[in-house]
Amino acid sequence: MQKELFQSEMIEAREEQEDSALVEKARNGDREAFGELVRRHRAKVYGYARSFTKEPFLAEDIVQDALIRAFLHLGTLVDSRRFLPWLHRIVRNQAYTRLKAAPQAKEQVFSSWHSPAEEEGETDWQSLDSILYRLGRQHAQSLREQTAAPEETLMRRELLETIMHMLRCLNPKERRIFESHFFDHLSPQEIAGVFGMSQANVYQILSRSRKKLLREKIRLAVDQYVLNRKDEGLMNKVTLKKPEAFSQRVWTTAAAAMYGLTEYTEKRFSLPMVMGLTGHAFRINVVPGEIHIAGPTMFDFDNVLSEGMRNLGFEVKVVQQHTQMAPGPNANQADPSLLTAAAREKRKLPEVLPEALSLIHDAIDRGHAVLSWDLFIPEFGLIYGYDTETRQFQAGDNCGHDKPIAYDHLGRGLVEELFVLAIDKQLDIDQKTMLANALRTILHHYRQETSGPACAHGLAAYDAWREAYLQKGIEPNGNAYTTAVVGDARRHASLFWKEIAETWTDAQFDKIRPLVKDAGELYTQIADEYATLAHRFPFPTGGNPNDPDESREAVQVLDRIKKLEEQAVAVLEQMQEKLSV
């Protein structure tokens, strides 16, 4: 019995591993790999669809829609080993959609789909329809020989129709070359001979075509998403109350946006309390060398922001697509034309855009705004409304922006990154747990958050900053911004500890109250030291940080700040120990 169980587990593990390999191949355009995934799991997902409806034709419709969506969104599957559970979720969502909608007409099988080309004639390789018909006819013939199941041919027809729509984005020359390679299986060398061009040119056209097709696939997915919302009778326009966060005077825009998220809940916090509990009042991120302006926002958005929201008592959902491994452009120094809507139109669409749209609409329909990155500039803001007819969100931030942004402009800003976060549910959490969690977050950042060549974090950031002044290679604007952000954070840290000392009156906090007051005083001193740096290096001009005298004075200030920060960390560690007893 144990041996049989072990063998069963081994087979399942091998199949999961094979799924992973097939998913990766399918992502790279291998049609046969996706077909194998369908063959392997179709019976399972059809049975799963039948659990929602006893009508076989409706179950078949659900499966067909799910397979199309799986094909379109395969690039968004985070863990390729989880293909089947991911496909089950798509089937479930489609089942709910179909069951709400009107009864669907019975679909025709593949054999009734006619091509404009003659059935027995030569394939016209200049015609996409002729090529697709040839592929469909060959596949239908093989299916008739292997199985009588009409659902397989129907799935093939729908996949081919989807591909046909996607290929229309290519110009005639690109289409002919792309079709020759992917449908007629000609090598680049053979294509070069047929079309009288170099192999290098063929590779260039194929690469460009792939990019255009990917963009078209995402565009079609967005179009389908909007149509589905209309079919489901969902609201066309919703605008929530404008967030108070837009008027908050704080340099850490992530914390301002998190404060805004809490405005739509039963829990309300002061801005210093949000800054403190989420850990942002204690963060310091520095780009070694030039002290690039991107430093304060160079952290793991998902981990840091999700953990911060949990500290406040909320679980969240996130959709993200990051591309930058190094600091991005400085928006203050970039050509203004790069910040326009026209510039966004030229950048590629993020593959996860349909999932981001779904998350945003769902949150706003539930009455929650959504935190988002790089809506107008590389800072955090909030989306608090949508208009399906115009395909626009209403969004803003505490940097002075409050205006519509097109659905398909998300993730196409200056740094070309997409990140959206929405509250999923509220947690039952008391003050002691919130503070204990916050201390763990803060101390991890100070002592353990990994630093690297791109960015230094916590106490290690002071050494990198000090070295930059000594090397005199600092970029003034980025240095002034980093100084302003960290100094303002420490001012909020002081206010955070003072608020706890004065308002958290429960007797359980009496044992740490002296430490809380000590922490407040230390962070006041740290904020004052940063104020002297900010005066020397004001944002946005930045002063002269590379001047020998200015540099020497700055190093002395940083040394004093680091010493105070180390004292503060020791106090926080004592507080953590006493709180855990």
N, C-alpha and C positions, 0 to 999 in steps of 0.2 A: 504493500500500500504506500509506504513512504517513498519507495523507488518510483512508483507511478506518479506520485505527486511531484517529486523532484524533476522527472522528465517533462511533466506538464509545465512546470515553472520555467524550465530551460527553453522549451519551445516558445513560450510567451515572451521570454526575454530576447530570444533570437528574432522573433517577429517584430518586436519593438525596435530592435537595432536595425533591422532591415527597413522598417518604416522610416526611421531617421535618415538612412542613406537615400531612400527614394524621395523623401521630401526635399533634401538638399539638391538632388538632381532635377526635380521638378521646378524648383526655384530658379534653376539655371536654364530653364527652357526645354527640358527633356519631356516631350509629350508622352512617351511610352512610360516613363516613371510615374507620371500622374495617373495614367491609365491603369497601371498595376496597382496603385493605391486604391483606385475605385474598384477594381476587380476583387481585391482582397477584402474590402470592408463593406461592399455594397449591401450584401445580405444582412449584415449586422445593423446598418443604419436604416435599412428598409423595415426590419423588424422593430427597431426603436420607433420609427415613424408610425407604425401600426399600433403602438401602445397609446398614441394620441387619437387615432381615428380608426374605426373598423372598416372604413370605405377604402378599398385598395387603390382606386384611381387617385383619391385625395392624398393618400400616403405616398403614392408615386410622384405626384406633383411636388409634395414637400421635399422628397429626396432630390428631385431634379433641381429645384431651386437651391437647395443646400449645396449640391455639388458645384453648381455654377459659382456660388459665393465662395466656396472653398477654393476654387480655381482662381478667382479674382483676388482673393485676400491671402493666398498662401504665404506671401512675403511677410505677413504680420504675425505668423505663428512663431512665438518666442522660443518654445522648446520643441524641436522637431521630433523628439521621442513621444510627444503627447498628441500626435496627429488624430488618433481615434477619439479621445475625449474632446478635443477641439472641434472635430466634425460633429460629434453628438450635440455640442452646444449650439452649433449652427442649425442642425436639424430641429432642435427644440424651439429655437427662436422662430424658425420658419413655420413650424407647426402652430405656434401661438398666432403668428401673423395670418396664416391661411384660415384658421378656425374663426378668426374675427371677421374675415372678409366674406364676400358673397361667394356662393358655390361657383366653382370653376368649370368651364366647358371641358369636355373630354378631349384630350390632345390626340393628334394623329401620330401614327408611328412613322419612322424614318422613311419607309418605302413610299410614302405619299408626298415626300418633299422632292420637288422637281427642279432640276437645273436648267438654265437656258441653253446649256450645251447639249448636243446630241448624245444619247446614251451610249451609242456604239462608236461614235466618232473619235477623232484624235483629241487629246487634251490640248486646249489652247493655253500655253504657258504665259501668254500676255494677259489672260483673264483670271482674276482671283476667284471668281465664281466657278470657272471651269476647273481650277485646281482643287478647290474645296469639294466640288462635286465628285471629282475623281477619287479623292481621299475617302469621302463618305461612301461612295459606291463600293470601293474595295473593302472598307470596313464592314459595310452592311452584308456583303457577300460572305465574309469570314464569319460573321455572326450567324448567318443563316445555316452555315455549315456546322457551327459549334454549339449554338444554343438558339432556342426559340423565344427567349425572353425579350420582349419589345422594349423594356425599360433601358437596356444597354444601348440600343440604337438611338433611342430618344435622347439619352444623355449625350451621345456622340454628336447628334445633330445640334443640340443646344450649345455644346462647346464650340463647334465649328462656326455657328452663327456669331457667337461672341468674338471669336478670333477674327472673323470677317469684318466685323464692325471696328475692331481695333486696328486692323491693317489699313483701313481707309485714311489713317492719319499720315501715311507715307506718301511721298510724291511718286510719280510713275516709275522713275528710275530706281528709287529705293525699293519699291514694291517688287519690281522684276527681279532684282538681285536677291532680296530677302526670300522671295518665293522659290527661286532657284536653289537657294542653299537649304532652306528648312523644309520645303515640300518635295523638291526633286532630288534632294540629297547630293547636290553638286558641291565639290570642294571649292574653296576660294581660288585655287589654281585653275580649275575647270571654268569657273565663272569668269575669271580674268580673260581666258581665251575666247569664250563665247561673246563677251561684251567688248573685247578689245581694250582692256585697261590693265593697269598694274595690280598685282596682288595686294600691295599696300593700300591702294585705293579701294579695293573690295573690302578689306578688313575695316577700313575707316567707315565705309557706308554701312556695313553690317553693325558696327558698334553704334553709329549714330541712330540707326533704325531701332536697335534694341532700346535705347534711351527714349526714343519717341513713343515706342509701343508701351513701355512701362508707364510713361506719363499718361498715355491714352487709356491704359487699363485703370489707372487710379481715377481719371476723369469719369470714365464710364461707371465705376463703382460709386462715385459721389452722386452722379446723376440718378443711378438706381436707388441709392439711399434716400434721396429727396423724393423720388416718385413713390417709394414704399411708404414714407411718412404720409404723403397725400392719400394713398390708397387706404391707409389705416385710419384716416380721418383725424389725425393728430393736429393740434393747434398750429396755425400758420404764423402767429406772431405773439410773442410773450416778452414783456419787459419788467424785470423786477425793480424794486426800489434801488435808486442809485446808492452805491456803497459810501458810507462815511469815510471809508479807508482812503478815498481819493483826496481827502483834505488833511490827512495825517502828515505831520512834519517829521519824517524819518527817512534816513538815507538807505536803510535796508529794505528794498522794495518787496523782497520775499516775505518779510514779516508784516509789511503793510497789507499785502494781499491775503496772508493768513488771518490777520485781524479782520479783513473784509469777509472772509468765509464764515467766521463766527457770528457775524451780524445777522445771518439768516437762520440762526439756531436759538435754542432756549438758553444756551450758555453765553454769557457775555463777559469779556475780559477787557481790562485796560490795555493800551498799547504796550506799556512797560511789562505787564504781566505776560502778554503774548511773546514779546522779545525774550523775556527771561525763561519761561517754561519751554519754549521751542529751542533754546540754546543760541539764538541769533545774537543776543546781547553780548555773547562771549566769544563769537567766532572771529578769527583773523586768518585770511587767505592771501598770500603774497606770491606774485610771479617773480622768481629770482631774476636778477639782472636789471631789467628796465622798469620793474614794478608796473607792469601793464595794467590798464584800466579793467581788464576782465578778471583780475585777481579775486575781488570780493564775491563774484558769482561762479568761481571755478570750484564747484563741489558737486558731489553726486546728488542731483536734484531729487531723485526718487527716494533714496535712503534718508537723506537729511530732512526733507520736507515731510515725508510720510511719518518719520519718527517724531518730528516736532508736533504734528497734528495728533498723534497718539498721546503725546504728553499732555495735550489740551483736552483729550477725551474723545477723539474722533478717529474712526477708521476711514480710509480714503481709497479711491480708485485712481489709477494713473494710466495715461497713454503717452508714450514718448518715443522720439526718434532723434538720437544725438549723432552728429557727424564730426564735431570738432574734437580733436585730441590735443589741440594747443590753443592758446588765446586767439580769439577771433578779431576782426577789425574793430578799431576804435570809432564808435559812431560820432564822437565829437570831432574827429579829424577826417572822416570819410567824405567823399564827394556827396553833397546833398541829394544828387540824383539817385544815389544808391538806396536812399531811404524812402523813395516814392512807391506808389502803388504800381506804376509801370515797371519798376525794377523788380518787384515781387513777381510780376507776371512772367518774367524771363527765367526765373529760378525754377528748379524742378519741384514737382509736387511730392510731398512726403508720402511714403507708402502707407503709413498708418492713419492718413487723414480721415478715411471713412469711420474708423474706430473712434477717433477723436471727436468727430461730429456727433456720433451716437452718444458718447459720454457727456458731451456738453448739453445736448438737447434733453437727455434724461435728467440731468441734474437741475437744469432750469425748470423743467416741467414739474419737478419735485419742490421747487421753491428755493434752490441753492445756486448761488453764483459759482463760477469756476475759475480757479487760479490758472493763469497761462503765462508762458514765457515769450518774450520778444514779439509782443503784439504790435508795437510801434517802433521801439528801440530795444536793444538787448537788456531789458529789465523785466521784472514781474508785474503783472497786472491782473485784472478781473474781467471776465465775460459775464454780463448780467442780463442779456436779452438776445432774442433772435427774431428774424423775419424770414420765413421760408420762401415767400414769393420773390424777394430781392436777393435771397441767399446771403444775408449779412448778419453778423453779430453786432450787438452793442457792447462796447468794451472801453476800458479806461485804466488809468493807473494814478499814482500820486505824483507823477512827474508832469502833470498838466494835460494829459491826453484823455479825451472822452468823446468817442465818435464811432461810427460803424466801421467794421472791417469785414471784407468778403470771406465767405467760408473757405474758398480755395487760396486765401492768402496766409492762412495759418501755416507756420513752419517754413515760410518763404521770406523771412526777414533777412537782415544783414548777416546773421550767423547761420542761417538755414538749419535751425533746430526747432523741433516741435516738442512741447511739454505741456500737458494739461492735467490738472488734479482736481478732483471733486470729492466732497464729503459723501461717504457711503452710509455710515450709521454712527450714532452716538454711543459712547461707552459709559458704563457705570464706573466712575473713578472718583476717589476722594482726594482732598488736598494733600495729605501725606504721600499718597502714591504719586500724584502729579509732581511733587517736589523731588521725591526720590528718583523718579524717572528723569526729571530735568537735570539733576546732579550727575546722573550716569552719562547723559548726553554731553553735558558741558565738560566733564573731566576726560571723557574719551576724546573729545576734540583737542583739548589742551595737550594731552599726553600721548595718545595712541593713534590719532588719525594719520594715515600714511601720507608722508610728503614725498615729492619726487621732483624731477627736473622741471616739470611744467608748473608746479605750484607747491608752496610750503604752507603747512597748516599749524595752528596752535602755537605753542611756545617756540617751536622750531622756526616759525615764520619770522621771528625777531632776528635770528641770526642771518637769515637770507636778506632781510631788509637792511640790516646793518652793513652787510657785505656790499650791497648795491650802492649805498652811499659812499663807501670807501673806494669802490671801483669807478665811481662817478660816471655811470652809464645810464642814469635814471631818466625816464621819459616824464617830464613835468606834469602833464595832464593826468596820466595814470597814477602817479605818485600822490598828487593832490586828492584825487578821488578816493584812493585807498585810505589815505589819512582821514578824510572826512567820514567815510563809512565806519571805520573801526572806532574813531573817536566818538561818533554819535552812538554807536552800539554800547560803548562803555558808559556813556551818560545814562542810557536806558537800563543798563545793568545796575547802576547805583539806585535809580528810581524803583527798579524791581525789588531789590532787597529792602528798601525803605518801606515799600507798600506791604510786603510780607510782615515786617516787624510791627507795623502799625495796625494792620487789618486782620491778620491771621491770629486771632485771639484765643483759639482753643488751647487748653492747658498742655496738650501733647507737644506743642511747639516751644514751650517754655525752656526746655533743656537746650534748644539750639538758638534761642532768641539773641543771646550775647554774640554768638558767631555771625548771625544774620546782620546784626548792627555793624560788626567789624568788617564784614564783606562790603556793606554799603559804603562805609568810609573809605575803604581801599579803592573801590571803583570810582568814587568821587575824585580821589587823587589822580587815578589813571586818566579819567576824562579831562581833568585840568591840564595834565601834561600833553595830552593830544591836542588840546586847544592851542597850546603854544606852537605846536607843529603846524596846525592848520593856519595859524596867523602867518607863519613864515612861508607856507606853501599853499596859498588859497586856491580853491577850485573856482573856475576852470583854468586860469592862467598858469598856476603851478609854481610861480616864483623861480628861483635858481638853485635847485637841489644839488647841482653838480659844481657849484662854486665851492672852493676849498673851505672857506670860513663857514658857509651855510651847512656844508656837509658835516664838518666837525661838530658843530652845535647840534645838528640833527642826531648824530650818533650818540651823543651824550644824553639827549632826551630819550632816545630809544632804550638805552641802557637802564635809565631810571625806570622807564615803563616796564621793561621786562622784569626787573627786580620786584616791582610792586605786583605784577601779574603772578609771579612765583609765590609771593606771600599770600595773594588772594587764593591761588590754587590750594595752598596748604590749609587755609581756612575752610574752603569748600570740602576738602577731603575729611577734615575733622567733623564737619557738619554731616557729611554722608555717613560717617561711622556712628555718630550719635543718633542719627535718625533711624538707623537700621537696628538699633538695640531695642 
